[in-house]
């Protein structure tokens, strides 16, 4: 037999046999064999159910399981190795098959008939596995049934999905609001050369959906004549790379797909989603660059391909290769606006309603977009709004089929109480000292929870029955729903356990669980919160009614769209003495308007006294350490575009660094170190400073109360000494008045009320002497202002309570009642009540 190079021999195998040989090698590796035996390859051939060997075995009546057992038995006695190679017997078999293919079958490649003939004619191979099969049967199938040699799916069928077929079958969701982008896709595809668009956009903006919209147009015939009759195939990169462990296998598969897609007779448009995972494959050690296979096909114009990737991956893998980048035409896909996303979701809502068997209210669609845009900043529209709506629908449907979360929680609480009661009773039976009062409380709680559980189960059953009736009749327009709906609402007055529709409240519940924002805040519209903003802020910020009024007026105008839309919602410079509530203002705005202090970004400008520290705010430029990591300010706003930005102690920052804020304050935009535009137009920016504190204290001595305008005029020289006039003109100056004793008493009362709530969570009931708030105000008036109240309570009140609790009998913590008073020496005392 003529010797032949092993690599050349493998290249002469057919595509299917090469894949089978690779599977045989994996099987050998799994069993720990020292070398790949012929039985391993035969085992791989038997894994296919639609090949020539399967037909021969079926005709001869031989069971496949028996042959697999023989193959396994034949390989068990072999030695083991972690790096198996091809055995001499297997190579001899392949050489024999190559000789048969070239001389007898007149073929350039070794296919399955040649391989099976080689097995029968090789005396080194055991004849038992193929007993009952003769050469005439193999030859007959090889000569008389050419199709039988290619009955496996083509490369296109194996590694792609037909989007046009899915569109024709109605399996694709409608794509609304992207007509302009789809027309751009069509324009590029109709070009004579380089008709290859690359869709670039952030994850979740709808790149794949855009291509699905094109597939629907191809099916509907709403495309130019040059594209009619074309199929849109999506390349499955997972299938393409699966099992391609042998060097060159991935490139061989890709070349086959590209060749078939480039054939004009096939009329195929190839969609490569997440194209960077394929093009970037060449960056891995030991692999060849698959991008080099794409370039010739794209340049000739024979291949029509649509790629999709993100901006960062496009710059990393495609833009750095000019030869590849110029063969693609970029198509930027931005996230839709809220109004566009609402239109899109309205088109999808009927599909989700039918899928989950519920009615989706229009206010749920609007709420999904509004709440997702405001409270899920890490993701993009419309993807996050769609997921939000889908989750709310799924939860509503689950509540119709299974017990709601309220029932589960009550079941769990009842079980926990039972276990605790039984544990105490076991201790009691064993003669150990126990808390009889606690045991009585547990008995009473168990009875109460049991009654509540029975009542809740009855309510759920009644509500569920009515809700299921409404759901079953949702498509029947001639059936009056009013009676059932009124009955259901009557039952839901005490507590809504199920619902026949998905409304705004259902969306708010999901957002509350995802973000931790209180449900009451999410259920209230933003306009409702801004209406009560001044009232709520007054209850938290004491002694600054003038600043509250200015904040309220500016934020109302911004909410109603009366302010300039190209600027932030508000830019305020809060200046005045320390401890008067400037930082507390930012915390209160974030909590009252934006959903909590998680939506507050605080930048301590005292840490930015050097000019080079600008990179920490906006990110390092290309070529510097930290590039690509983002800046503290720009990254925070990019992730939370609806938020409050607090620039604390801004007067301590380097004056040159403040030049960054000219464009932010005037245009609402900033460019980070990576060249991305960051949108500040939905933020409230607060700057705090202690500038002019002496002038303010002087003007407000002896309980004087000058107007805010008078204070601003008095401190303007101090402000102009630190800020350029152009920057100062872009901010609204809000002077803060010195805190008074009455203000400190109100603050102390609030802090003590909060302490009472914390102690109750620890099973401690505490009362405070009415003389305690005046004492706190007196001690803090000259030492720290409002900021000193919290510290004084920690040092004097909480430490006194802690000492008393440590002296209390620990066996009865549930009965602890304390009274905190002020003695004749103006000292804090804590006693058992």
BAKOL-35431 format. One record per residue (C-alpha): residue in three letters; x, y, z. Coordinates in steps of 0.5 Angstrom, whole numbers. Layout:
REM residues N
 resn    px    py    pz
  ALA     X     Y     Z
...
REM end
This chain:
REM residues 833
 resn    px    py    pz
  UNK     0     0     0
  UNK     3     7    -2
  UNK     5    11     4
  UNK     1    17     5
  UNK     2    23    10
  UNK    -3    23    16
  UNK    -6    30    15
  UNK    -7    29     8
  UNK   -11    23     9
  UNK   -15    26    14
  UNK   -16    32     9
  UNK   -19    27     4
  UNK   -24    24     8
  UNK   -31    27     7
  UNK   -34    32    11
  UNK   -39    27    15
  UNK   -33    22    16
  UNK   -28    28    19
  UNK   -34    29    24
  UNK   -35    22    25
  UNK   -27    21    26
  UNK   -27    27    31
  UNK   -33    24    35
  UNK   -29    18    35
  UNK   -23    21    38
  UNK   -27    25    44
  UNK   -30    18    45
  UNK   -23    15    46
  UNK   -21    21    50
  UNK   -27    20    55
  UNK   -26    12    56
  UNK   -18    14    57
  UNK   -16    10    51
  UNK    -9    10    49
  UNK   -10    11    42
  UNK   -17    11    37
  UNK   -19     4    35
  UNK   -23     2    29
  UNK   -28     0    34
  UNK   -28     8    36
  UNK   -30    10    29
  UNK   -35     5    28
  UNK   -38     7    35
  UNK   -39    14    32
  UNK   -42    12    25
  UNK   -47     8    29
  UNK   -49    14    33
  UNK   -52    17    26
  UNK   -59    14    25
  UNK   -60    16    18
  UNK   -53    14    14
  UNK   -51     8    10
  UNK   -49     4    16
  UNK   -56     5    19
  UNK   -60     3    12
  UNK   -55    -4    12
  UNK   -56    -6    19
  UNK   -64    -5    18
  UNK   -64    -9    12
  UNK   -60   -14    15
  UNK   -64   -14    22
  UNK   -58   -13    26
  UNK   -59    -9    33
  UNK   -55    -3    34
  UNK   -54    -4    41
  UNK   -51   -11    40
  UNK   -46    -8    36
  UNK   -45    -2    40
  UNK   -43    -7    46
  UNK   -38   -11    42
  UNK   -35    -4    40
  UNK   -34    -3    47
  UNK   -32   -10    49
  UNK   -26    -9    44
  UNK   -24    -3    47
  UNK   -24    -4    54
  UNK   -17    -8    54
  UNK   -13    -3    51
  UNK    -9     1    56
  UNK   -10     8    58
  UNK    -7    15    56
  UNK    -9    22    56
  UNK    -7    24    49
  UNK    -9    19    45
  UNK    -7    18    37
  UNK   -10    14    31
  UNK    -8     7    32
  UNK    -4     3    26
  UNK   -10    -1    25
  UNK   -14     5    24
  UNK   -10     8    19
  UNK    -9     2    15
  UNK   -16     2    15
  UNK   -17     9    12
  UNK   -11     8     7
  UNK   -15     2     5
  UNK   -21     6     4
  UNK   -18    11     0
  UNK   -15     6    -5
  UNK   -22     3    -6
  UNK   -25    10    -7
  UNK   -20    12   -12
  UNK   -19     6   -16
  UNK   -26     2   -15
  UNK   -31     8   -14
  UNK   -27    13   -18
  UNK   -28    18   -12
  UNK   -23    24   -10
  UNK   -26    23    -3
  UNK   -27    17     2
  UNK   -34    17     4
  UNK   -38    12     8
  UNK   -39     6     3
  UNK   -31     6     1
  UNK   -30     6     9
  UNK   -35     0    10
  UNK   -32    -4     4
  UNK   -25    -3     7
  UNK   -27    -6    14
  UNK   -30   -12    10
  UNK   -23   -13     6
  UNK   -18   -12    12
  UNK   -16   -18    15
  UNK   -14   -14    21
  UNK   -21   -12    23
  UNK   -26   -17    27
  UNK   -31   -19    22
  UNK   -37   -20    27
  UNK   -39   -13    28
  UNK   -41   -12    20
  UNK   -43   -20    20
  UNK   -49   -20    15
  UNK   -47   -15    11
  UNK   -43   -16     4
  UNK   -39   -12    -1
  UNK   -45   -13    -6
  UNK   -50    -9    -2
  UNK   -45    -4     0
  UNK   -43    -3    -8
  UNK   -51    -3   -10
  UNK   -52     2    -5
  UNK   -46     6    -7
  UNK   -47     5   -15
  UNK   -55     5   -15
  UNK   -57    10   -10
  UNK   -53    16   -10
  UNK   -57    20    -6
  UNK   -56    15     0
  UNK   -49    18     0
  UNK   -51    25     2
  UNK   -57    23     6
  UNK   -55    28    12
  UNK   -57    35    12
  UNK   -53    40     8
  UNK   -48    45    12
  UNK   -53    50    11
  UNK   -59    46    14
  UNK   -54    44    20
  UNK   -51    51    22
  UNK   -57    56    20
  UNK   -64    57    22
  UNK   -69    60    16
  UNK   -72    66    19
  UNK   -76    67    13
  UNK   -79    60    14
  UNK   -81    62    21
  UNK   -84    69    19
  UNK   -88    65    14
  UNK   -90    61    20
  UNK   -92    67    24
  UNK   -87    65    29
  UNK   -83    72    29
  UNK   -86    77    34
  UNK   -88    84    30
  UNK   -83    89    29
  UNK   -86    96    30
  UNK   -82   103    30
  UNK   -76   101    26
  UNK   -79   102    19
  UNK   -73   107    18
  UNK   -68   102    20
  UNK   -71    97    16
  UNK   -70   101    10
  UNK   -63   103    11
  UNK   -62    95    11
  UNK   -65    94     5
  UNK   -61   100     1
  UNK   -55    97     3
  UNK   -57    90     1
  UNK   -59    92    -6
  UNK   -52    95    -7
  UNK   -48    91   -13
  UNK   -42    91    -8
  UNK   -40    90    -1
  UNK   -48    89     0
  UNK   -46    88     8
  UNK   -49    92    13
  UNK   -47    91    20
  UNK   -52    93    26
  UNK   -48    96    31
  UNK   -52    98    38
  UNK   -52    96    45
  UNK   -55    90    48
  UNK   -62    90    48
  UNK   -64    95    43
  UNK   -67    90    38
  UNK   -61    88    33
  UNK   -64    81    32
  UNK   -71    84    32
  UNK   -69    89    26
  UNK   -67    83    22
  UNK   -73    79    24
  UNK   -77    85    21
  UNK   -73    84    15
  UNK   -75    77    14
  UNK   -82    79    15
  UNK   -82    84     9
  UNK   -78    79     5
  UNK   -84    74     6
  UNK   -89    79     5
  UNK   -86    81    -1
  UNK   -85    89     1
  UNK   -78    89    -2
  UNK   -75    91    -8
  UNK   -75    86   -14
  UNK   -68    85   -13
  UNK   -69    82    -6
  UNK   -76    78    -8
  UNK   -75    71    -7
  UNK   -69    71    -2
  UNK   -68    67     4
  UNK   -65    70    10
  UNK   -61    65    14
  UNK   -59    66    21
  UNK   -52    63    23
  UNK   -52    59    29
  UNK   -45    60    32
  UNK   -46    55    38
  UNK   -47    49    33
  UNK   -42    52    28
  UNK   -37    52    34
  UNK   -39    45    38
  UNK   -35    39    37
  UNK   -30    43    32
  UNK   -24    42    37
  UNK   -20    39    31
  UNK   -15    45    28
  UNK   -18    47    22
  UNK   -25    44    23
  UNK   -29    51    25
  UNK   -26    54    19
  UNK   -28    48    14
  UNK   -35    49    17
  UNK   -35    56    16
  UNK   -32    56     9
  UNK   -37    51     7
  UNK   -43    55     9
  UNK   -40    61     6
  UNK   -39    58    -1
  UNK   -47    55     0
  UNK   -49    62     2
  UNK   -45    65    -4
  UNK   -48    61    -9
  UNK   -53    66   -13
  UNK   -58    60   -15
  UNK   -59    59    -7
  UNK   -61    67    -6
  UNK   -59    67     1
  UNK   -58    73     6
  UNK   -53    70    12
  UNK   -55    74    18
  UNK   -49    73    23
  UNK   -51    75    30
  UNK   -46    77    35
  UNK   -41    77    30
  UNK   -35    79    34
  UNK   -35    72    37
  UNK   -34    69    30
  UNK   -29    74    28
  UNK   -25    75    34
  UNK   -24    67    34
  UNK   -17    69    31
  UNK   -15    72    37
  UNK   -14    66    41
  UNK    -8    62    41
  UNK    -7    56    37
  UNK   -13    58    32
  UNK   -13    61    25
  UNK   -17    68    24
  UNK   -24    66    21
  UNK   -24    73    19
  UNK   -20    72    13
  UNK   -25    67    10
  UNK   -30    72    11
  UNK   -26    78     7
  UNK   -26    75     0
  UNK   -33    73     0
  UNK   -35    80     2
  UNK   -31    83    -2
  UNK   -33    80    -9
  UNK   -40    82    -7
  UNK   -42    74    -8
  UNK   -44    74    -1
  UNK   -50    78     2
  UNK   -49    78    10
  UNK   -52    82    16
  UNK   -47    82    22
  UNK   -49    85    29
  UNK   -45    87    35
  UNK   -44    92    40
  UNK   -40    98    40
  UNK   -35    96    44
  UNK   -34    89    41
  UNK   -34    93    34
  UNK   -28    97    36
  UNK   -24    91    39
  UNK   -25    86    33
  UNK   -28    90    27
  UNK   -25    97    27
  UNK   -18    95    28
  UNK   -18    91    22
  UNK   -19    96    16
  UNK   -19    91    11
  UNK   -25    88    14
  UNK   -28    94    17
  UNK   -29    97    10
  UNK   -33    91     7
  UNK   -38    92    12
  UNK   -43    98    12
  UNK   -44   100    19
  UNK   -52   102    21
  UNK   -52   105    28
  UNK   -58   102    32
  UNK   -60   107    38
  UNK   -65   105    43
  UNK   -72   107    42
  UNK   -75   113    45
  UNK   -80   112    51
  UNK   -86   113    46
  UNK   -83   109    41
  UNK   -82   103    46
  UNK   -89   104    48
  UNK   -92   103    41
  UNK   -87    97    40
  UNK   -90    94    46
  UNK   -97    95    44
  UNK   -96    91    38
  UNK   -93    85    42
  UNK   -98    86    48
  UNK  -103    81    44
  UNK   -98    76    43
  UNK   -96    76    51
  UNK  -104    76    53
  UNK  -105    70    48
  UNK   -99    66    51
  UNK  -100    67    58
  UNK  -108    67    58
  UNK  -109    74    61
  UNK  -111    81    59
  UNK  -106    86    58
  UNK  -108    93    60
  UNK  -105    99    56
  UNK  -103   102    63
  UNK   -99    96    64
  UNK   -95    97    57
  UNK   -94   105    59
  UNK   -92   103    66
  UNK   -87    98    63
  UNK   -83   103    59
  UNK   -84   108    64
  UNK   -81   104    70
  UNK   -76   100    66
  UNK   -73   107    63
  UNK   -73   110    70
  UNK   -71   104    75
  UNK   -67    99    70
  UNK   -62   104    68
  UNK   -57    98    67
  UNK   -61    95    61
  UNK   -63    98    54
  UNK   -70    99    52
  UNK   -74    96    49
  UNK   -71    89    52
  UNK   -72    91    59
  UNK   -79    93    58
  UNK   -81    87    54
  UNK   -78    83    60
  UNK   -82    87    65
  UNK   -88    86    62
  UNK   -87    78    61
  UNK   -85    77    68
  UNK   -91    81    70
  UNK   -96    76    66
  UNK   -92    70    68
  UNK   -93    72    75
  UNK  -101    74    74
  UNK  -102    67    71
  UNK   -98    63    76
  UNK  -102    66    82
  UNK  -108    64    78
  UNK  -106    57    78
  UNK  -102    56    85
  UNK  -102    60    92
  UNK  -100    67    91
  UNK   -94    69    95
  UNK   -98    72   101
  UNK  -101    65   102
  UNK   -94    62   102
  UNK   -91    67   107
  UNK   -96    66   112
  UNK   -95    58   111
  UNK   -88    59   113
  UNK   -89    64   119
  UNK   -94    59   121
  UNK   -89    53   121
  UNK   -84    57   124
  UNK   -88    59   130
  UNK   -90    52   131
  UNK   -83    49   131
  UNK   -81    55   136
  UNK   -87    53   140
  UNK   -85    45   140
  UNK   -78    47   141
  UNK   -80    50   148
  UNK   -85    45   150
  UNK   -79    40   149
  UNK   -75    44   154
  UNK   -80    44   159
  UNK   -82    37   159
  UNK   -74    36   160
  UNK   -74    40   166
  UNK   -71    46   163
  UNK   -73    53   165
  UNK   -77    56   160
  UNK   -81    63   158
  UNK   -88    62   160
  UNK   -90    68   157
  UNK   -87    67   151
  UNK   -90    60   150
  UNK   -97    63   151
  UNK   -95    69   146
  UNK   -93    63   141
  UNK  -100    59   142
  UNK  -104    66   141
  UNK  -100    67   135
  UNK  -101    60   132
  UNK  -109    61   133
  UNK  -109    68   130
  UNK  -104    66   124
  UNK  -109    59   123
  UNK  -115    63   123
  UNK  -112    68   118
  UNK  -109    63   113
  UNK  -116    60   113
  UNK  -119    66   111
  UNK  -114    68   106
  UNK  -115    61   103
  UNK  -122    62   102
  UNK  -121    69    99
  UNK  -116    67    94
  UNK  -121    61    92
  UNK  -127    66    91
  UNK  -122    71    87
  UNK  -119    66    83
  UNK  -126    63    81
  UNK  -128    70    78
  UNK  -122    71    75
  UNK  -122    65    71
  UNK  -129    66    69
  UNK  -126    73    66
  UNK  -120    70    63
  UNK  -124    65    59
  UNK  -129    70    57
  UNK  -124    75    55
  UNK  -125    74    47
  UNK  -132    74    48
  UNK  -135    81    46
  UNK  -142    79    47
  UNK  -141    77    54
  UNK  -142    82    59
  UNK  -136    83    64
  UNK  -138    88    68
  UNK  -142    84    73
  UNK  -136    79    74
  UNK  -131    85    74
  UNK  -135    88    80
  UNK  -136    82    84
  UNK  -128    81    83
  UNK  -126    88    85
  UNK  -131    88    91
  UNK  -127    81    94
  UNK  -120    85    92
  UNK  -122    91    97
  UNK  -119    88   103
  UNK  -113    85    99
  UNK  -112    83    92
  UNK  -109    76    91
  UNK  -111    74    84
  UNK  -112    78    78
  UNK  -115    77    71
  UNK  -111    82    68
  UNK  -104    85    68
  UNK  -104    93    70
  UNK  -100    98    72
  UNK  -100    95    79
  UNK   -97    89    77
  UNK   -91    92    73
  UNK   -90    96    79
  UNK   -89    90    84
  UNK   -84    87    79
  UNK   -80    93    79
  UNK   -80    93    87
  UNK   -78    86    87
  UNK   -72    87    82
  UNK   -70    94    85
  UNK   -72    94    92
  UNK   -75   101    91
  UNK   -82   101    96
  UNK   -88    99    92
  UNK   -92   105    94
  UNK   -87   110    91
  UNK   -87   106    84
  UNK   -95   106    84
  UNK   -95   113    85
  UNK   -94   117    78
  UNK   -88   122    78
  UNK   -93   128    77
  UNK   -96   126    84
  UNK   -89   126    87
  UNK   -87   132    85
  UNK   -94   135    87
  UNK   -93   133    94
  UNK   -85   134    93
  UNK   -85   141    97
  UNK   -90   138   103
  UNK   -85   132   104
  UNK   -79   136   103
  UNK   -81   141   109
  UNK   -82   135   113
  UNK   -75   132   112
  UNK   -71   139   111
  UNK   -72   144   117
  UNK   -71   151   117
  UNK   -70   152   110
  UNK   -77   154   107
  UNK   -74   159   102
  UNK   -69   154    99
  UNK   -75   149    99
  UNK   -79   153    95
  UNK   -74   155    89
  UNK   -73   147    89
  UNK   -80   146    88
  UNK   -81   151    83
  UNK   -75   149    78
  UNK   -77   142    79
  UNK   -84   143    77
  UNK   -83   147    71
  UNK   -78   141    69
  UNK   -83   136    70
  UNK   -88   140    66
  UNK   -83   141    60
  UNK   -83   148    61
  UNK   -76   148    62
  UNK   -70   148    57
  UNK   -70   140    54
  UNK   -63   140    53
  UNK   -61   142    60
  UNK   -61   138    66
  UNK   -67   138    70
  UNK   -64   143    75
  UNK   -57   145    77
  UNK   -57   148    84
  UNK   -51   151    88
  UNK   -53   150    95
  UNK   -48   154   100
  UNK   -48   156   107
  UNK   -46   154   114
  UNK   -44   147   115
  UNK   -49   142   118
  UNK   -55   146   116
  UNK   -58   141   111
  UNK   -55   142   104
  UNK   -53   134   104
  UNK   -59   132   107
  UNK   -63   136   101
  UNK   -60   131    96
  UNK   -61   125   100
  UNK   -69   127   100
  UNK   -69   129    93
  UNK   -67   122    91
  UNK   -71   119    96
  UNK   -78   123    94
  UNK   -77   124    87
  UNK   -72   118    84
  UNK   -74   112    88
  UNK   -69   112    94
  UNK   -62   114    96
  UNK   -59   108    91
  UNK   -61   114    86
  UNK   -56   119    89
  UNK   -49   119    86
  UNK   -44   123    91
  UNK   -38   126    89
  UNK   -33   128    94
  UNK   -30   134    90
  UNK   -25   135    96
  UNK   -21   129    93
  UNK   -20   132    86
  UNK   -15   138    88
  UNK   -10   136    82
  UNK   -12   137    75
  UNK   -10   130    73
  UNK   -16   127    77
  UNK   -20   129    71
  UNK   -19   122    69
  UNK   -23   119    75
  UNK   -29   123    73
  UNK   -30   121    66
  UNK   -25   115    65
  UNK   -18   115    62
  UNK   -16   117    55
  UNK   -14   111    50
  UNK    -7   109    52
  UNK    -7   111    59
  UNK    -8   106    65
  UNK   -15   105    67
  UNK   -18   106    60
  UNK   -24   102    59
  UNK   -26   102    66
  UNK   -31   109    66
  UNK   -31   115    70
  UNK   -34   115    77
  UNK   -39   121    75
  UNK   -40   119    67
  UNK   -41   111    69
  UNK   -46   113    75
  UNK   -50   117    70
  UNK   -49   112    64
  UNK   -52   107    69
  UNK   -57   111    72
  UNK   -59   117    68
  UNK   -65   118    72
  UNK   -62   120    79
  UNK   -59   126    83
  UNK   -52   128    82
  UNK   -48   131    89
  UNK   -42   135    88
  UNK   -40   136    95
  UNK   -35   141    97
  UNK   -34   143    90
  UNK   -30   149    92
  UNK   -24   145    94
  UNK   -24   142    87
  UNK   -18   144    82
  UNK   -21   150    78
  UNK   -19   148    72
  UNK   -23   141    73
  UNK   -29   145    73
  UNK   -29   146    66
  UNK   -32   140    65
  UNK   -38   142    68
  UNK   -39   148    63
  UNK   -42   143    57
  UNK   -46   139    62
  UNK   -50   145    66
  UNK   -51   148    59
  UNK   -52   142    54
  UNK   -54   136    59
  UNK   -48   132    55
  UNK   -41   130    57
  UNK   -36   126    53
  UNK   -33   120    57
  UNK   -26   117    56
  UNK   -28   112    51
  UNK   -31   118    47
  UNK   -39   116    49
  UNK   -44   121    50
  UNK   -47   121    57
  UNK   -54   124    58
  UNK   -55   128    64
  UNK   -61   131    62
  UNK   -65   127    66
  UNK   -61   129    73
  UNK   -62   134    78
  UNK   -55   136    80
  UNK   -53   139    86
  UNK   -47   143    88
  UNK   -45   144    96
  UNK   -40   149    98
  UNK   -39   153   105
  UNK   -37   159   101
  UNK   -40   166   104
  UNK   -42   162   111
  UNK   -39   168   115
  UNK   -43   173   111
  UNK   -49   169   112
  UNK   -48   168   119
  UNK   -47   176   120
  UNK   -53   178   116
  UNK   -57   172   120
  UNK   -55   174   127
  UNK   -60   176   133
  UNK   -66   172   129
  UNK   -65   176   123
  UNK   -68   173   117
  UNK   -66   177   110
  UNK   -69   175   103
  UNK   -65   170    99
  UNK   -64   175    94
  UNK   -60   179   100
  UNK   -56   173   102
  UNK   -54   172    95
  UNK   -52   179    93
  UNK   -48   179   100
  UNK   -44   172    98
  UNK   -43   173    91
  UNK   -36   176    91
  UNK   -34   170    95
  UNK   -37   166    90
  UNK   -34   170    84
  UNK   -27   169    87
  UNK   -28   161    86
  UNK   -32   160    80
  UNK   -32   164    73
  UNK   -38   168    72
  UNK   -40   164    66
  UNK   -40   157    70
  UNK   -44   161    76
  UNK   -49   164    71
  UNK   -50   156    69
  UNK   -52   155    76
  UNK   -58   157    81
  UNK   -55   159    88
  UNK   -59   157    94
  UNK   -56   160   100
  UNK   -58   156   106
  UNK   -60   160   113
  UNK   -56   158   120
  UNK   -60   153   124
  UNK   -64   155   130
  UNK   -66   152   136
  UNK   -73   150   134
  UNK   -70   147   128
  UNK   -65   143   132
  UNK   -71   140   137
  UNK   -75   138   131
  UNK   -69   134   128
  UNK   -68   131   135
  UNK   -75   129   135
  UNK   -75   126   128
  UNK   -68   122   130
  UNK   -71   119   137
  UNK   -77   117   133
  UNK   -73   113   128
  UNK   -69   110   134
  UNK   -76   108   137
  UNK   -77   104   131
  UNK   -71   101   131
  UNK   -71    99   138
  UNK   -78    96   137
  UNK   -75    91   132
  UNK   -71    88   137
  UNK   -77    87   142
  UNK   -75    93   146
  UNK   -81    98   148
  UNK   -78   105   149
  UNK   -80   112   151
  UNK   -77   119   151
  UNK   -77   125   156
  UNK   -80   131   153
  UNK   -74   135   156
  UNK   -69   130   151
  UNK   -70   134   145
  UNK   -69   141   148
  UNK   -63   138   151
  UNK   -60   135   145
  UNK   -62   142   141
  UNK   -58   146   147
  UNK   -52   141   146
  UNK   -51   141   139
  UNK   -53   149   137
  UNK   -46   151   138
  UNK   -43   144   136
  UNK   -44   141   129
  UNK   -51   143   128
  UNK   -56   138   125
  UNK   -50   133   123
  UNK   -48   133   131
  UNK   -55   131   133
  UNK   -54   124   130
  UNK   -47   124   134
  UNK   -50   126   140
  UNK   -56   121   140
  UNK   -51   115   139
  UNK   -46   118   144
  UNK   -51   119   150
  UNK   -57   116   149
  UNK   -56   110   145
  UNK   -50   108   149
  UNK   -54   109   156
  UNK   -60   104   153
  UNK   -54    99   151
  UNK   -52    99   158
  UNK   -59    98   161
  UNK   -60    93   156
  UNK   -54    89   158
  UNK   -56    89   166
  UNK   -63    87   164
  UNK   -65    79   165
  UNK   -63    76   158
  UNK   -68    71   160
  UNK   -74    75   159
  UNK   -72    80   153
  UNK   -79    81   150
  UNK   -82    84   156
  UNK   -76    90   156
  UNK   -79    97   157
  UNK   -75   103   158
  UNK   -76   110   159
  UNK   -70   115   158
  UNK   -71   121   162
  UNK   -66   128   163
  UNK   -65   128   171
  UNK   -64   135   175
  UNK   -56   135   173
  UNK   -58   135   165
  UNK   -56   128   164
  UNK   -59   122   161
  UNK   -62   117   165
  UNK   -65   110   162
  UNK   -69   106   167
  UNK   -74   100   166
  UNK   -81   102   165
REM end
